């Protein structure tokens, strides 16, 4: 028995984000908070976004969940901070397509532009785990909607 | 003694590979697998005598009615109800409990009354009571859990008072494996003129249940956890109580006379079975009961008891293993492994062909009580064997190594 196929899912970079999450904590000052659950498995994220002048000024999260959900949250905050909100949403759409195993050619970004996020590509081969990976992104989208 | 290996061979689904490994199915508490006899019985009904029941005079309709009502007889004997009037077919345990809450609960609860539950209930034995409590002004009280996941009879005696109208309790916890002392609790409830509603989803499939001996007022269970099809379950209720209860679903099948402004209901149990019933499901459940009777429920219980003891003993040898619940338990083990989130663990096991459940097991209040967000659960049934346990333990060791190494 070996876990060769698992390596597609649990790349070292995912484990790194899980063990040493970036942007974990609480934002000070004015910000938007979104709490989101994955009711089927109990994953929970508490995402805080600071949105000003059309830009994601800062993002932090707290929560509880599996390595995929927490690593994805860490990576998401890392990539969206400093980006225009429009751009963050475009990346989110691309991420969603990546999870669904769709072609990514129509998107404005290359996988390489997304940094660590590309490590999550393997999740698309594990349908039961896609919801874990998308939780933080859905929270981000909801936060942006709240801002409108 | 029944040969359990020959029992296992009657489950065609178990004879396959998943992700390149022989399937090790350890999620029977979620739903059990079905033996060929049950699958064939459902298929035969559709192929040979599919017809509606209780109506018309044609031959196939008679066969279908015999199959459907014959299944009710089998259920009656299986749980030792005193009459078929006490056996109502429902969609499952959830519908059965909702029926009691919506009918009996609505008529008997008022502001100031209390419903007593335990902190180990499945959502399906919490939310119907929350809803009826909100509608009637009644209050929910929870029996606390001991460190080992059991309840104390003294706590039951303290919490069940003259204000208590309903005690709702699971017979076997789907997370902890705890077997609750239903007979004693029923006595305490009856002393206060309360009724006891028992969630039997995890007990009826695995042990001999005698509703009269337990003196349960209502008892609910699902076919799909006991080798039967999905979509059908049973509400047992004492005739004296059911007779006074109003149906909750109105329409075809359940009526006696229908006038323009008023109607009357059929007698028990049919007044609770509005609409065309779950005919194929009932026939499948009947066959599942035949199957379990052939194996013998005492054998099923003894087999699972041996397996679960072995599993706990083996799993406890793994470093960083936490097992929840009491030592004396039904055939399931809920656990967490240090440094491995249960979803990650379940995915790793799945890649080895081992199916376990991960998550909150539809028992969020209990998860909070245990102070965990999620757990993993391996649950056993009559078709599992020691090799399944060995493969699980081996898989868990590899999983721990894997997640340890990646860091």
HADDOCK unambig.tbl for C-alpha pairs under 7 A between the chains (distance, minus, plus):
assign (segid A and resid 6 and name CA) (segid B and resid 348 and name CA) 6.86 0.50 0.50
assign (segid A and resid 12 and name CA) (segid B and resid 406 and name CA) 5.95 0.50 0.50
assign (segid A and resid 15 and name CA) (segid B and resid 406 and name CA) 6.78 0.50 0.50
assign (segid A and resid 15 and name CA) (segid B and resid 407 and name CA) 6.24 0.50 0.50
assign (segid A and resid 16 and name CA) (segid B and resid 407 and name CA) 6.81 0.50 0.50
assign (segid A and resid 40 and name CA) (segid B and resid 359 and name CA) 6.94 0.50 0.50
assign (segid A and resid 41 and name CA) (segid B and resid 358 and name CA) 6.98 0.50 0.50
assign (segid A and resid 41 and name CA) (segid B and resid 359 and name CA) 4.20 0.50 0.50
assign (segid A and resid 41 and name CA) (segid B and resid 360 and name CA) 5.98 0.50 0.50
assign (segid A and resid 42 and name CA) (segid B and resid 359 and name CA) 5.98 0.50 0.50
assign (segid A and resid 42 and name CA) (segid B and resid 360 and name CA) 6.05 0.50 0.50
assign (segid A and resid 42 and name CA) (segid B and resid 373 and name CA) 6.05 0.50 0.50
assign (segid A and resid 42 and name CA) (segid B and resid 374 and name CA) 6.21 0.50 0.50
assign (segid A and resid 66 and name CA) (segid B and resid 341 and name CA) 5.19 0.50 0.50
assign (segid A and resid 66 and name CA) (segid B and resid 343 and name CA) 5.91 0.50 0.50
assign (segid A and resid 66 and name CA) (segid B and resid 344 and name CA) 6.24 0.50 0.50
assign (segid A and resid 67 and name CA) (segid B and resid 341 and name CA) 6.96 0.50 0.50
assign (segid A and resid 67 and name CA) (segid B and resid 344 and name CA) 6.89 0.50 0.50
